């Protein structure tokens, strides 16, 4: 390899949405942008155990665009395998990653223990991908970096964050790598947020670059133009009329906070009837305290936050449930009411207990509030399956299934094009973090409307810069 020219290699999120890991090399420096877990289909999840795709010990640093597990969840495994460099992140990202990685380790250990009890693992004994001790070691490697300030990596690279508007702390990453006389400038979109979304800023305009790496989660879709408020207003009115329950499987970081905020705004303004809101997620409670400190929109910081077991927060009728006992008690409550519980794609967690009960009643609504990866229960429900398997049982789906597209934290195809509207066409654009159809659709529009030279990389494919 010509060290001055450098190289970019895609070790994840190529042809799929999860497992973001991109290796940038130049002038003897190796930097990994994001270290995420693969999620969804089993063939993708098995990639989490493939540790041979790059030299972990050769990495000089890891740059983390944001805290979501599909971008951060592989970090503890890399540390276990010998990574000893810094993990650069914004302050809010570091705090959120601490919560998310601890939860991920707990789930890994729990799943391995269950597999050993039931004897269904091919490995004897089944082992977690990583443990809590690995998370502790990982968090000691974090170094906080401010937005907009250049930070050096070794002698031949530097980078800076700009706001991506996806969740608090999320950033786009601009990297300069190579000889000082003529560095290559690579821009990573990370996960781009939506414009005019509550609790986060709009994505900041991108600077000129030689190479662009852009996400395409919704590269082939437009979110409905109706507002988040209108979407929720109708659903709340419906469950009040039927005396049903609105169940929203939601991501504990970002989605839960936006849902609570918008629901309370609707009720406070008299645009929706007052209905009890239950947040059944210890992680969402912890994340909400962080959101209060780093809220990027006036309003959230004015909201009171009290510990678990205290009176309602966020105003009247909002309750946080931390303990398992509190969660179980929710199963005895009738409607109308609203339950927000993790996980967002119905892959595990407390939401499955609620789904098992509520899916069988036509008075209820299950609202999917975000991207549903292939192979997940959320995707199958979105696609209209009338039976869902939960905890080893086939559950008939009589509840109405709806998609809250307005609550996606990802920019749609038009918003992605809006972000690059004033960006001079780079010499090359890599379209990643999307299923094949979505990536192809965005690449076609970028080529036709913005004159980009687009490539959709395959898994493990590598390119000279």
ZANU-462341 format. One record per residue (C-alpha): residue in three letters; x, y, z. Coordinates in Angstrom, 3 decimals, padded with zeros to 6 digits, m for minus. Layout:
% residues N
ATOM,ALA,X,Y,Z
...
END
This chain:
% residues 465
ATOM,UNK,000.000,000.000,000.000
ATOM,UNK,001.164,003.528,m000.781
ATOM,UNK,001.146,004.959,002.762
ATOM,UNK,000.762,008.528,001.515
ATOM,UNK,m002.372,007.686,m000.449
ATOM,UNK,m003.928,005.750,002.399
ATOM,UNK,m006.760,003.258,002.470
ATOM,UNK,m010.319,002.909,003.736
ATOM,UNK,m011.820,m000.491,004.607
ATOM,UNK,m015.391,m001.379,005.561
ATOM,UNK,m015.572,m003.955,008.353
ATOM,UNK,m019.250,m003.354,009.090
ATOM,UNK,m022.427,m001.513,008.056
ATOM,UNK,m021.709,m002.401,004.411
ATOM,UNK,m024.859,m003.728,002.774
ATOM,UNK,m026.569,m003.681,006.156
ATOM,UNK,m027.521,m001.122,008.801
ATOM,UNK,m025.679,m002.407,011.859
ATOM,UNK,m022.100,m003.162,012.895
ATOM,UNK,m020.548,000.174,011.935
ATOM,UNK,m016.732,m000.243,011.755
ATOM,UNK,m014.630,001.637,009.199
ATOM,UNK,m010.829,001.483,009.164
ATOM,UNK,m008.857,004.473,007.864
ATOM,UNK,m005.100,004.066,007.220
ATOM,UNK,m002.437,006.487,006.097
ATOM,UNK,001.208,007.396,006.786
ATOM,UNK,001.528,004.550,009.285
ATOM,UNK,m001.588,005.535,011.271
ATOM,UNK,m004.637,003.271,011.654
ATOM,UNK,m007.886,004.753,012.976
ATOM,UNK,m011.203,002.937,013.405
ATOM,UNK,m014.366,005.016,013.109
ATOM,UNK,m017.041,003.350,015.269
ATOM,UNK,m016.992,m000.172,016.677
ATOM,UNK,m020.559,m001.407,016.568
ATOM,UNK,m022.339,m004.701,017.076
ATOM,UNK,m024.081,m006.463,014.214
ATOM,UNK,m027.768,m006.989,014.967
ATOM,UNK,m030.767,m008.666,013.316
ATOM,UNK,m030.252,m011.735,011.124
ATOM,UNK,m028.235,m014.585,012.640
ATOM,UNK,m025.743,m014.521,009.769
ATOM,UNK,m024.985,m010.910,010.679
ATOM,UNK,m024.808,m011.511,014.438
ATOM,UNK,m022.234,m014.263,013.871
ATOM,UNK,m019.883,m011.609,012.482
ATOM,UNK,m019.501,m010.285,016.016
ATOM,UNK,m017.340,m013.338,016.718
ATOM,UNK,m015.044,m012.755,013.726
ATOM,UNK,m011.961,m011.099,015.185
ATOM,UNK,m009.607,m011.580,012.252
ATOM,UNK,m010.712,m008.814,009.886
ATOM,UNK,m008.102,m006.290,011.122
ATOM,UNK,m005.185,m006.008,013.531
ATOM,UNK,m006.702,m004.842,016.816
ATOM,UNK,m003.338,m004.109,018.411
ATOM,UNK,m002.297,m002.017,015.421
ATOM,UNK,m005.096,000.510,015.931
ATOM,UNK,m003.839,003.864,017.125
ATOM,UNK,m007.293,005.170,018.114
ATOM,UNK,m011.041,004.679,017.783
ATOM,UNK,m013.388,007.584,017.058
ATOM,UNK,m016.961,007.081,018.217
ATOM,UNK,m019.671,009.036,016.352
ATOM,UNK,m022.333,008.268,018.982
ATOM,UNK,m023.327,005.801,021.676
ATOM,UNK,m025.913,003.519,020.061
ATOM,UNK,m024.900,m000.144,020.286
ATOM,UNK,m024.651,m000.652,016.518
ATOM,UNK,m021.843,001.932,016.657
ATOM,UNK,m020.288,001.318,020.105
ATOM,UNK,m021.187,m002.217,021.180
ATOM,UNK,m018.047,m003.966,019.880
ATOM,UNK,m015.664,m001.748,021.872
ATOM,UNK,m015.378,m004.035,024.933
ATOM,UNK,m014.481,m006.993,022.731
ATOM,UNK,m011.734,m004.976,021.033
ATOM,UNK,m010.333,m004.029,024.434
ATOM,UNK,m010.483,m007.669,025.512
ATOM,UNK,m008.539,m008.571,022.352
ATOM,UNK,m005.770,m006.078,023.097
ATOM,UNK,m006.779,m002.595,021.941
ATOM,UNK,m004.905,m000.130,024.145
ATOM,UNK,m005.406,003.200,022.402
ATOM,UNK,m007.836,006.014,023.210
ATOM,UNK,m011.556,005.995,022.350
ATOM,UNK,m012.415,009.550,021.344
ATOM,UNK,m015.997,010.720,021.927
ATOM,UNK,m017.989,013.764,022.936
ATOM,UNK,m018.852,014.115,026.610
ATOM,UNK,m022.503,013.101,026.223
ATOM,UNK,m021.531,010.133,024.036
ATOM,UNK,m019.098,008.899,026.695
ATOM,UNK,m021.765,009.089,029.414
ATOM,UNK,m024.394,007.358,027.289
ATOM,UNK,m021.929,004.673,026.178
ATOM,UNK,m021.231,003.833,029.812
ATOM,UNK,m024.927,003.041,030.301
ATOM,UNK,m025.409,001.189,027.019
ATOM,UNK,m022.254,m000.933,027.224
ATOM,UNK,m022.974,m002.031,030.783
ATOM,UNK,m026.443,m003.105,029.706
ATOM,UNK,m025.002,m004.909,026.676
ATOM,UNK,m022.528,m006.818,028.861
ATOM,UNK,m025.325,m007.790,031.231
ATOM,UNK,m027.395,m009.132,028.332
ATOM,UNK,m024.378,m011.030,026.935
ATOM,UNK,m023.729,m012.684,030.295
ATOM,UNK,m027.417,m013.422,030.847
ATOM,UNK,m027.804,m014.995,027.401
ATOM,UNK,m024.725,m017.191,027.883
ATOM,UNK,m025.989,m018.364,031.273
ATOM,UNK,m029.424,m019.189,029.821
ATOM,UNK,m027.836,m021.052,026.893
ATOM,UNK,m025.818,m023.156,029.323
ATOM,UNK,m028.920,m023.940,031.383
ATOM,UNK,m030.944,m024.983,028.319
ATOM,UNK,m028.031,m026.553,026.449
ATOM,UNK,m028.845,m024.977,023.074
ATOM,UNK,m025.435,m023.439,022.333
ATOM,UNK,m022.995,m025.095,019.937
ATOM,UNK,m020.217,m024.006,022.305
ATOM,UNK,m019.605,m025.836,025.592
ATOM,UNK,m019.795,m023.787,027.682
ATOM,UNK,m021.462,m020.817,026.001
ATOM,UNK,m019.515,m017.625,026.692
ATOM,UNK,m020.500,m013.962,026.464
ATOM,UNK,m018.915,m011.833,023.746
ATOM,UNK,m017.664,m009.720,026.647
ATOM,UNK,m018.341,m009.169,030.330
ATOM,UNK,m018.800,m006.245,032.688
ATOM,UNK,m015.085,m006.261,033.498
ATOM,UNK,m014.357,m005.602,029.809
ATOM,UNK,m016.729,m002.626,029.882
ATOM,UNK,m014.938,m001.231,032.932
ATOM,UNK,m011.619,m001.494,031.076
ATOM,UNK,m013.183,000.080,027.977
ATOM,UNK,m014.547,003.120,029.775
ATOM,UNK,m011.040,003.855,031.103
ATOM,UNK,m009.911,004.267,027.492
ATOM,UNK,m012.423,007.049,026.701
ATOM,UNK,m011.084,010.551,026.066
ATOM,UNK,m013.624,013.363,025.791
ATOM,UNK,m013.296,015.749,022.854
ATOM,UNK,m015.271,018.948,022.310
ATOM,UNK,m017.260,019.664,019.177
ATOM,UNK,m015.523,021.733,016.454
ATOM,UNK,m011.995,021.466,017.918
ATOM,UNK,m009.250,019.654,016.018
ATOM,UNK,m007.578,016.818,017.908
ATOM,UNK,m004.380,015.084,016.783
ATOM,UNK,m003.935,011.325,016.448
ATOM,UNK,m000.263,010.434,016.376
ATOM,UNK,001.885,012.394,013.922
ATOM,UNK,m000.160,012.013,010.744
ATOM,UNK,m003.857,012.422,011.512
ATOM,UNK,m006.285,014.780,013.158
ATOM,UNK,m010.075,014.964,013.447
ATOM,UNK,m012.958,017.066,014.705
ATOM,UNK,m016.644,016.562,015.476
ATOM,UNK,m019.634,018.574,014.249
ATOM,UNK,m023.205,018.040,015.435
ATOM,UNK,m025.121,015.288,013.647
ATOM,UNK,m028.498,015.835,015.343
ATOM,UNK,m029.179,012.091,015.785
ATOM,UNK,m029.082,011.855,019.591
ATOM,UNK,m027.403,014.111,022.145
ATOM,UNK,m023.659,013.945,021.738
ATOM,UNK,m023.792,012.475,018.221
ATOM,UNK,m021.339,013.851,015.714
ATOM,UNK,m020.170,013.816,012.151
ATOM,UNK,m016.424,013.228,011.948
ATOM,UNK,m013.954,015.052,009.712
ATOM,UNK,m010.575,013.322,009.498
ATOM,UNK,m007.393,014.601,007.895
ATOM,UNK,m004.820,011.865,007.397
ATOM,UNK,m001.505,011.647,005.564
ATOM,UNK,001.370,014.017,004.943
ATOM,UNK,000.889,017.546,006.263
ATOM,UNK,001.651,019.046,002.850
ATOM,UNK,m001.323,017.265,001.255
ATOM,UNK,m003.588,015.402,003.707
ATOM,UNK,m006.648,013.514,002.566
ATOM,UNK,m009.873,014.815,004.140
ATOM,UNK,m012.489,012.134,004.871
ATOM,UNK,m015.927,013.053,006.200
ATOM,UNK,m018.136,010.553,008.035
ATOM,UNK,m021.804,011.434,008.400
ATOM,UNK,m022.242,008.994,011.285
ATOM,UNK,m025.986,008.681,011.813
ATOM,UNK,m027.624,011.898,010.664
ATOM,UNK,m030.651,013.169,012.524
ATOM,UNK,m033.758,014.871,011.242
ATOM,UNK,m034.390,018.554,010.835
ATOM,UNK,m036.647,020.301,013.372
ATOM,UNK,m036.665,017.293,015.721
ATOM,UNK,m037.228,017.842,019.455
ATOM,UNK,m034.324,017.779,021.932
ATOM,UNK,m031.501,017.818,019.358
ATOM,UNK,m030.042,020.356,016.965
ATOM,UNK,m030.355,020.150,013.193
ATOM,UNK,m027.387,018.422,011.513
ATOM,UNK,m024.626,020.949,010.888
ATOM,UNK,m023.701,021.553,007.211
ATOM,UNK,m020.779,019.408,006.031
ATOM,UNK,m017.368,020.928,005.232
ATOM,UNK,m015.623,020.242,001.883
ATOM,UNK,m013.934,016.848,001.746
ATOM,UNK,m012.062,014.521,m000.592
ATOM,UNK,m014.008,011.439,000.460
ATOM,UNK,m017.505,011.233,001.956
ATOM,UNK,m018.885,008.241,003.878
ATOM,UNK,m022.632,008.721,004.217
ATOM,UNK,m025.307,006.635,005.925
ATOM,UNK,m028.357,005.420,003.972
ATOM,UNK,m030.678,003.876,006.572
ATOM,UNK,m033.667,005.545,004.912
ATOM,UNK,m032.008,006.179,001.565
ATOM,UNK,m035.059,004.900,m000.303
ATOM,UNK,m037.819,006.312,001.921
ATOM,UNK,m039.448,009.583,002.821
ATOM,UNK,m040.844,010.016,006.298
ATOM,UNK,m044.490,011.119,006.357
ATOM,UNK,m044.860,014.865,006.288
ATOM,UNK,m047.337,014.887,009.127
ATOM,UNK,m045.719,015.896,012.375
ATOM,UNK,m044.823,013.697,015.322
ATOM,UNK,m047.542,015.458,017.281
ATOM,UNK,m050.264,014.600,014.748
ATOM,UNK,m049.169,010.947,014.579
ATOM,UNK,m049.308,010.530,018.357
ATOM,UNK,m052.437,012.597,018.876
ATOM,UNK,m054.585,010.198,016.853
ATOM,UNK,m053.212,007.112,018.591
ATOM,UNK,m053.807,008.508,022.076
ATOM,UNK,m057.366,009.427,021.156
ATOM,UNK,m057.933,005.932,019.764
ATOM,UNK,m056.790,004.037,022.884
ATOM,UNK,m058.884,006.338,025.071
ATOM,UNK,m061.913,005.483,022.940
ATOM,UNK,m061.274,001.714,023.042
ATOM,UNK,m059.938,001.762,026.625
ATOM,UNK,m056.891,000.019,025.232
ATOM,UNK,m053.160,000.349,025.743
ATOM,UNK,m050.679,001.998,023.407
ATOM,UNK,m047.416,000.004,023.547
ATOM,UNK,m044.382,001.719,022.054
ATOM,UNK,m041.224,m000.410,021.813
ATOM,UNK,m038.571,002.275,021.892
ATOM,UNK,m034.851,002.777,022.126
ATOM,UNK,m033.955,003.902,025.628
ATOM,UNK,m031.533,006.529,024.375
ATOM,UNK,m033.089,009.257,022.269
ATOM,UNK,m036.447,007.831,021.270
ATOM,UNK,m037.865,007.442,024.781
ATOM,UNK,m036.994,011.030,025.713
ATOM,UNK,m038.555,012.456,022.538
ATOM,UNK,m041.736,010.426,022.997
ATOM,UNK,m042.202,011.558,026.581
ATOM,UNK,m041.543,015.155,025.628
ATOM,UNK,m044.002,015.214,022.718
ATOM,UNK,m046.715,013.315,024.595
ATOM,UNK,m046.551,015.718,027.509
ATOM,UNK,m046.624,018.702,025.161
ATOM,UNK,m049.784,017.364,023.519
ATOM,UNK,m051.525,016.750,026.819
ATOM,UNK,m050.434,020.038,028.374
ATOM,UNK,m051.811,021.925,025.374
ATOM,UNK,m055.117,020.044,025.478
ATOM,UNK,m054.487,018.456,022.082
ATOM,UNK,m054.678,014.928,023.514
ATOM,UNK,m056.516,013.565,026.542
ATOM,UNK,m054.574,013.067,029.759
ATOM,UNK,m053.416,009.433,029.834
ATOM,UNK,m050.924,007.780,032.186
ATOM,UNK,m047.500,007.289,030.573
ATOM,UNK,m045.332,004.455,031.889
ATOM,UNK,m041.637,004.239,030.978
ATOM,UNK,m040.601,000.655,031.716
ATOM,UNK,m036.854,000.857,031.224
ATOM,UNK,m034.110,001.415,033.809
ATOM,UNK,m031.790,002.446,030.989
ATOM,UNK,m034.245,005.097,029.774
ATOM,UNK,m034.367,006.534,033.302
ATOM,UNK,m030.576,006.827,033.393
ATOM,UNK,m030.419,008.216,029.867
ATOM,UNK,m033.020,010.838,030.703
ATOM,UNK,m030.772,012.283,033.413
ATOM,UNK,m028.052,012.657,030.776
ATOM,UNK,m030.463,014.198,028.289
ATOM,UNK,m031.378,016.803,030.879
ATOM,UNK,m027.729,017.845,031.102
ATOM,UNK,m027.036,017.891,027.388
ATOM,UNK,m030.397,018.846,025.872
ATOM,UNK,m029.870,020.796,022.676
ATOM,UNK,m033.307,022.380,022.629
ATOM,UNK,m034.719,024.809,025.218
ATOM,UNK,m037.377,023.056,027.229
ATOM,UNK,m036.041,019.700,028.362
ATOM,UNK,m033.643,021.221,030.874
ATOM,UNK,m036.628,022.808,032.629
ATOM,UNK,m038.247,019.442,033.300
ATOM,UNK,m037.888,017.911,036.763
ATOM,UNK,m036.209,014.526,037.135
ATOM,UNK,m036.749,012.436,040.249
ATOM,UNK,m035.377,009.019,041.217
ATOM,UNK,m037.229,005.767,040.629
ATOM,UNK,m040.143,005.191,042.969
ATOM,UNK,m040.839,008.919,043.269
ATOM,UNK,m043.981,010.723,042.103
ATOM,UNK,m044.532,011.203,038.360
ATOM,UNK,m041.957,013.173,036.384
ATOM,UNK,m042.237,015.318,033.298
ATOM,UNK,m045.448,016.693,034.741
ATOM,UNK,m048.648,014.923,035.570
ATOM,UNK,m049.089,011.255,034.805
ATOM,UNK,m045.583,010.191,033.710
ATOM,UNK,m044.096,007.304,035.686
ATOM,UNK,m040.661,005.699,035.496
ATOM,UNK,m040.368,002.002,036.355
ATOM,UNK,m036.947,000.663,037.299
ATOM,UNK,m037.429,m002.559,039.247
ATOM,UNK,m038.613,m005.887,037.910
ATOM,UNK,m041.466,m005.805,040.414
ATOM,UNK,m042.676,m002.440,039.109
ATOM,UNK,m042.591,m003.830,035.583
ATOM,UNK,m044.598,m006.907,036.540
ATOM,UNK,m047.253,m004.765,038.235
ATOM,UNK,m047.855,m003.001,034.927
ATOM,UNK,m049.298,m006.259,033.583
ATOM,UNK,m052.246,m005.947,035.946
ATOM,UNK,m053.256,m002.452,034.787
ATOM,UNK,m056.043,m001.895,032.301
ATOM,UNK,m056.296,000.876,029.724
ATOM,UNK,m056.359,003.514,028.655
ATOM,UNK,m052.661,004.110,029.201
ATOM,UNK,m049.351,004.306,027.326
ATOM,UNK,m046.359,002.025,027.919
ATOM,UNK,m042.904,002.832,026.548
ATOM,UNK,m040.472,m000.071,026.922
ATOM,UNK,m037.223,m001.309,025.374
ATOM,UNK,m036.105,m002.659,022.996
ATOM,UNK,m036.981,m000.674,019.898
ATOM,UNK,m036.876,m003.630,017.478
ATOM,UNK,m038.544,m006.061,019.924
ATOM,UNK,m035.381,m008.180,020.127
ATOM,UNK,m035.468,m008.601,023.902
ATOM,UNK,m036.049,m006.877,027.208
ATOM,UNK,m039.170,m005.949,029.138
ATOM,UNK,m041.174,m004.964,026.078
ATOM,UNK,m041.575,m008.646,025.146
ATOM,UNK,m043.577,m009.342,028.307
ATOM,UNK,m045.921,m006.492,027.405
ATOM,UNK,m046.110,m007.589,023.770
ATOM,UNK,m047.063,m011.134,024.754
ATOM,UNK,m050.035,m009.805,026.710
ATOM,UNK,m051.119,m006.820,024.648
ATOM,UNK,m050.735,m008.184,021.104
ATOM,UNK,m053.657,m010.547,021.692
ATOM,UNK,m056.227,m007.784,022.289
ATOM,UNK,m057.724,m005.822,019.383
ATOM,UNK,m058.285,m002.782,021.615
ATOM,UNK,m054.531,m002.209,021.835
ATOM,UNK,m052.023,m000.568,019.498
ATOM,UNK,m048.359,m001.440,019.028
ATOM,UNK,m046.532,001.570,017.569
ATOM,UNK,m043.095,000.936,016.050
ATOM,UNK,m041.051,004.095,016.535
ATOM,UNK,m037.918,003.657,014.475
ATOM,UNK,m035.959,001.526,012.025
ATOM,UNK,m036.718,m002.204,012.163
ATOM,UNK,m033.793,m004.318,010.977
ATOM,UNK,m034.321,m007.459,008.907
ATOM,UNK,m034.752,m010.545,011.073
ATOM,UNK,m036.222,m008.742,014.099
ATOM,UNK,m039.726,m009.146,015.547
ATOM,UNK,m040.328,m005.478,014.872
ATOM,UNK,m039.615,m005.964,011.163
ATOM,UNK,m041.901,m008.994,010.984
ATOM,UNK,m044.720,m007.112,012.679
ATOM,UNK,m044.170,m004.123,010.408
ATOM,UNK,m044.411,m006.454,007.416
ATOM,UNK,m047.799,m007.741,008.580
ATOM,UNK,m047.160,m011.108,010.209
ATOM,UNK,m050.168,m012.186,012.254
ATOM,UNK,m048.336,m014.489,014.661
ATOM,UNK,m045.266,m013.505,016.668
ATOM,UNK,m043.078,m015.860,018.692
ATOM,UNK,m042.320,m014.610,022.205
ATOM,UNK,m040.573,m016.625,024.925
ATOM,UNK,m041.107,m019.855,023.006
ATOM,UNK,m044.826,m019.296,022.386
ATOM,UNK,m046.684,m018.314,019.219
ATOM,UNK,m048.801,m015.248,020.007
ATOM,UNK,m051.684,m014.207,017.712
ATOM,UNK,m051.451,m010.551,016.719
ATOM,UNK,m054.868,m008.924,017.091
ATOM,UNK,m053.632,m005.507,018.173
ATOM,UNK,m053.238,m002.845,015.486
ATOM,UNK,m049.636,m002.413,014.329
ATOM,UNK,m048.623,001.072,013.223
ATOM,UNK,m045.340,002.712,012.279
ATOM,UNK,m044.393,006.058,013.835
ATOM,UNK,m042.124,007.154,010.996
ATOM,UNK,m042.089,010.728,012.246
ATOM,UNK,m040.131,009.543,015.287
ATOM,UNK,m037.247,008.070,013.364
ATOM,UNK,m033.962,009.555,014.541
ATOM,UNK,m032.522,009.045,011.049
ATOM,UNK,m032.746,011.514,008.201
ATOM,UNK,m034.838,010.290,005.274
ATOM,UNK,m033.680,010.399,001.659
ATOM,UNK,m034.708,014.016,001.136
ATOM,UNK,m033.022,015.127,004.365
ATOM,UNK,m029.814,013.304,003.401
ATOM,UNK,m029.837,015.182,000.083
ATOM,UNK,m030.550,018.414,001.962
ATOM,UNK,m027.476,017.837,004.151
ATOM,UNK,m025.135,017.648,001.139
ATOM,UNK,m026.943,020.374,m000.837
ATOM,UNK,m024.077,022.880,m000.651
ATOM,UNK,m021.237,020.356,m000.401
ATOM,UNK,m018.875,020.423,m003.407
ATOM,UNK,m018.932,016.925,m004.892
ATOM,UNK,m016.125,014.865,m003.298
ATOM,UNK,m013.830,012.791,m005.469
ATOM,UNK,m015.585,009.723,m004.060
ATOM,UNK,m018.660,009.008,m001.958
ATOM,UNK,m019.169,005.718,m000.100
ATOM,UNK,m022.796,004.885,000.708
ATOM,UNK,m023.004,002.711,003.832
ATOM,UNK,m025.205,001.875,006.815
ATOM,UNK,m028.199,000.820,004.744
ATOM,UNK,m029.775,m002.303,003.314
ATOM,UNK,m028.939,m002.846,m000.337
ATOM,UNK,m032.080,m001.274,m001.790
ATOM,UNK,m031.804,001.824,000.396
ATOM,UNK,m028.103,002.307,m000.344
ATOM,UNK,m028.654,001.890,m004.081
ATOM,UNK,m031.507,004.405,m004.116
ATOM,UNK,m029.478,007.037,m002.264
ATOM,UNK,m026.425,006.445,m004.455
ATOM,UNK,m028.544,006.960,m007.569
ATOM,UNK,m029.936,010.260,m006.280
ATOM,UNK,m026.543,011.522,m005.113
ATOM,UNK,m025.134,010.758,m008.564
ATOM,UNK,m028.019,012.265,m010.487
ATOM,UNK,m028.820,015.286,m008.315
ATOM,UNK,m025.477,016.152,m006.676
ATOM,UNK,m022.948,014.821,m009.191
ATOM,UNK,m021.308,012.467,m006.675
ATOM,UNK,m019.176,009.520,m007.739
ATOM,UNK,m020.765,006.831,m005.538
ATOM,UNK,m019.614,003.408,m004.420
ATOM,UNK,m021.607,000.968,m002.296
ATOM,UNK,m018.917,m001.056,m000.522
ATOM,UNK,m019.274,m004.729,000.264
ATOM,UNK,m018.398,m006.232,003.633
ATOM,UNK,m014.604,m006.217,004.147
ATOM,UNK,m014.017,m004.360,000.876
ATOM,UNK,m011.042,m001.986,000.882
ATOM,UNK,m010.223,001.054,m001.274
ATOM,UNK,m007.188,003.226,m001.900
ATOM,UNK,m007.823,006.844,m000.975
END
